[in-house]
Amino acid sequence: MEKRSININIFGRQFPAKVDSEEAAVIEEAARTINAKIKAFKAEYKIQDDLDISIMCCLDIMTEYLTYKAKQERLEQSFLNELSVLEQKLDYSIQVSEEK
């Protein structure tokens, strides 16, 4: 996989990084999302301390991620349950047709 050099700007600071070409767009979008959250926290809560803002953004992003992950796990379990029911019905149908 080809590496690409990018500059990531977060909170007014530059972070050079070498990333896989396929990841570059995702990383750049992540940086834009972080910067938007920082701006929103600064505007909404009038927080001036950079560390406090950073911690609040981390907490908010992790909360979103864990909520999304839990929802995906519930959906996955629901699909697995539905597949199990369909498998049982199929097994039953095969069994009945073999008995004829």
Summary of the structure (lengths in Angstrom):
residues: 100
radius of gyration: 23.6
end to end distance: 56.7
largest distance: 77.7
contacts: 221
relative contact order: 0.08
helix: 75%
strand: 16%
